[in-house]
């Protein structure tokens, strides 16, 4: 089961879109009378008007069971999962509407909850998507369902040989002793390894790397890494350089850190 979560401001539009989507079905409501986006938004505002400081005052969640398991789950089971999820997220006393989608043979739930409680207090949405995924993992394990982490672990197990081949090719690349990160990337390219930097679009910080090889795409963390923070040109901007568990890779990424320290544009 995969979960996503975020806080939004466009309550009516989001709910109407979810309701009007093909094969959408209203499964459940908590402390609500209305069923349309406009009606739900109006009822949400009764609490939201108690807190004028909060702008993104609706919480939007998507719960997606594994495809074959989603097909087998009955509506009462999906309602139970949604109720369990809201309870574990400490949202059981908040207004909420639960919708089921079955588009593309993939059953999943959309949950919209009022971020503002009946006491006028705003629910803290820090790391909301991460917390949603953690709760979905717990629910999946308790109910004998497949969680996103199970799938990830299985994928890593099935790609052991691929990752060993990446290590072998990295060994060969680093025997050429690249002088900087640019040389390292060029040598990797010649060895059919594609190194891609991950840049945070908001902060413009370099926060990691991905390696592509023979149709497989790995995060640096899937090969093991630590972060090295670097201050560039005296500015308080942290640059993260991936440090792989594969010992030989450390040399290349230290070169990248050195380049960043000189202010070299990536």
C-alpha positions in Angstrom: 0.0 0.0 0.0 1.3 3.4 -1.0 0.1 6.7 0.7 0.6 10.3 -0.3 -0.5 13.4 1.7 -0.4 17.1 1.4 -2.3 20.2 2.6 -4.2 22.2 -0.1 -6.2 25.4 -0.4 -8.5 24.5 -3.4 -10.9 22.3 -1.4 -14.0 22.5 -3.6 -12.1 22.0 -6.9 -10.1 19.0 -5.6 -13.2 17.2 -4.2 -15.3 17.9 -7.3 -12.6 16.6 -9.5 -12.3 13.4 -7.4 -16.2 13.0 -7.4 -16.6 13.5 -11.1 -13.8 11.2 -12.1 -14.8 8.0 -13.9 -16.0 5.3 -11.6 -15.7 7.4 -8.5 -17.8 6.3 -5.5 -18.5 8.0 -2.2 -17.6 5.5 0.5 -17.9 7.4 3.8 -18.2 10.8 5.5 -17.3 12.0 9.0 -19.2 14.9 10.6 -20.5 16.0 7.2 -23.9 16.3 5.5 -23.0 17.5 2.0 -21.5 15.4 -0.7 -20.4 17.8 -3.4 -17.1 19.8 -3.3 -19.0 23.1 -2.7 -21.1 21.6 0.1 -18.1 20.0 1.8 -16.0 23.1 1.5 -18.9 25.2 3.1 -19.0 22.8 6.0 -15.2 22.8 6.4 -15.3 26.6 6.5 -17.4 26.5 9.7 -14.3 25.3 11.5 -11.8 27.0 9.2 -13.3 30.4 10.0 -12.1 29.9 13.6 -8.5 30.0 12.3 -7.7 32.9 10.0 -4.0 32.2 10.0 -4.0 28.8 8.2 -4.2 29.1 4.4 -3.8 25.5 3.2 -6.5 24.3 5.5 -7.6 21.0 3.9 -5.6 17.7 4.0 -5.6 15.6 0.9 -4.5 11.9 1.1 -4.3 9.1 -1.5 -4.2 5.4 -0.3 -3.3 2.9 -3.0 -3.3 -0.8 -2.2 -1.2 -3.1 -4.4 -3.2 -3.6 -7.6 -4.3 -7.3 -7.2 -5.1 -6.7 -3.5 -7.1 -3.6 -4.3 -9.3 -5.5 -6.7 -10.1 -8.0 -3.9 -10.9 -5.5 -1.2 -14.6 -5.0 -0.5 -16.1 -1.6 0.2 -16.5 -2.3 3.9 -12.8 -3.3 4.1 -11.8 -0.1 2.3 -13.9 1.9 4.7 -12.2 0.2 7.6 -8.8 1.0 6.2 -9.7 4.6 5.7 -11.1 4.8 9.3 -8.0 3.1 10.6 -5.7 5.5 8.7 -7.5 8.6 10.0 -7.3 7.3 13.6 -3.5 6.6 13.2 -3.1 10.1 11.8 -4.9 11.6 14.8 -7.7 12.9 12.5 -10.6 10.8 13.6 -12.3 13.8 15.1 -11.9 16.0 12.1 -14.4 16.3 9.3 -13.6 14.0 6.3 -14.9 12.6 3.1 -13.6 9.3 1.6 -13.9 8.5 -2.1 -13.0 5.3 -4.0 -11.6 5.3 -7.5 -11.3 2.3 -9.8 -9.8 3.9 -12.9 -7.4 1.8 -14.9 -8.3 -1.2 -12.8 -6.4 0.3 -9.9 -8.5 0.7 -6.8 -7.4 3.6 -4.5 -8.9 6.0 -2.0 -9.0 9.7 -1.9 -9.5 11.2 1.6 -10.1 14.9 2.2 -10.0 16.0 5.8 -10.5 19.4 7.4 -7.1 20.5 8.7 -8.9 22.7 11.3 -10.5 20.9 14.2 -13.7 21.8 15.9 -11.6 23.7 18.5 -10.2 25.9 15.8 -6.6 24.5 16.0 -4.7 23.7 12.9 -3.4 20.1 12.4 0.4 20.2 12.0 1.3 19.2 8.4 5.1 18.9 8.7 6.3 15.8 6.9 2.7 15.0 6.3 3.4 12.7 3.3 6.1 10.8 5.2 3.8 10.3 8.2 1.0 9.1 5.9 3.3 6.5 4.3 4.4 5.3 7.7 0.8 4.8 8.9 -0.1 3.1 5.6 2.9 0.7 6.1 1.6 -0.1 9.6 -1.9 -0.8 8.3 -0.7 -3.0 5.5 1.4 -5.1 7.9 -1.4 -5.4 10.4 -3.8 -6.5 7.6 -1.5 -8.8 5.8 -1.3 -6.5 2.7 1.7 -5.5 0.7 3.3 -2.2 1.7 5.4 0.1 -0.4 8.5 -0.9 1.6 7.9 -4.6 0.9 7.9 -3.8 -2.8 11.1 -1.7 -2.5 12.8 -4.5 -0.5 11.8 -7.1 -3.1 13.1 -4.8 -5.9 16.4 -4.5 -4.2 16.6 -8.2 -3.7 15.9 -8.9 -7.3 18.5 -6.4 -8.5 21.5 -7.6 -6.5 23.3 -8.7 -9.7 22.7 -5.4 -11.4 24.0 -3.5 -8.4 27.1 -5.7 -8.3 27.7 -4.9 -12.0 27.4 -1.2 -11.2 30.1 -1.6 -8.5 32.4 -3.5 -11.0 32.0 -0.8 -13.6 32.7 1.9 -11.0 35.9 0.1 -10.0 37.0 0.2 -13.7 36.0 3.9 -14.0 38.0 5.0 -11.0 41.1 3.2 -12.1 41.4 6.0 -14.6 41.6 8.4 -11.6 39.2 11.1 -12.7 40.4 14.6 -11.7 37.0 16.1 -11.1 33.3 15.2 -11.0 32.9 16.2 -14.7 35.6 13.7 -15.7 34.0 11.1 -13.5 30.6 11.5 -15.2 32.1 11.3 -18.7 33.9 8.1 -17.7 30.7 6.7 -16.3 28.9 7.5 -19.5 31.5 5.6 -21.5 30.8 2.7 -19.2 27.1 2.9 -19.9 26.4 4.4 -16.4 24.3 7.5 -16.3 24.8 9.7 -13.2 22.1 12.2 -12.6 22.2 14.9 -9.9 19.1 15.5 -7.8 18.6 19.2 -7.3 15.9 20.6 -5.0 13.9 23.0 -7.2 13.1 25.4 -4.4 16.5 25.6 -2.6 18.6 24.8 -5.6 20.6 22.5 -3.4 22.3 19.4 -4.7 20.7 16.7 -2.5 21.7 13.4 -4.0 22.3 11.3 -7.1 20.7 8.6 -9.2 22.4 6.0 -11.3 20.8 4.6 -14.4 22.0 1.3 -16.0 20.3 -1.1 -18.4 16.9 0.3 -17.7 17.3 0.2 -13.9 17.3 3.4 -11.9 18.7 3.6 -8.4 18.7 6.3 -5.7 22.1 6.8 -4.1 20.5 5.7 -0.8 19.8 2.3 -2.4 23.5 1.8 -2.7 24.1 3.3 0.7 25.2 6.9 1.3 26.0 9.7 3.8 25.6 13.3 3.2 28.5 15.7 3.1 27.4 19.3 3.5 29.4 22.1 1.9 29.1 25.9 2.2 29.6 27.6 -1.2 31.3 31.0 -1.5 30.5 31.8 2.2 26.8 31.7 1.6 24.6 29.7 4.0 23.6 27.2 1.3 24.2 23.5 2.1 25.2 21.4 -0.8 24.8 17.6 -0.3 27.2 15.3 -2.1 26.4 11.6 -2.1 28.9 9.3 -0.4 28.3 5.7 -1.4 28.9 2.6 0.7 30.8 1.3 -2.2 34.3 2.5 -1.0 35.8 3.4 -4.4 32.9 5.8 -5.1 33.9 8.0 -2.2 36.9 9.3 -4.1 34.8 10.6 -7.0 32.2 12.2 -4.9 34.8 13.9 -2.7 36.0 15.4 -6.0 32.5 16.7 -6.6 32.5 18.3 -3.1 35.7 20.0 -4.0 34.3 21.4 -7.2 31.3 22.7 -5.4 33.5 24.3 -2.9 35.1 26.3 -5.7 31.7 27.5 -6.8 31.7 25.3 -10.0 28.2 25.3 -11.5 26.7 21.9 -11.8 
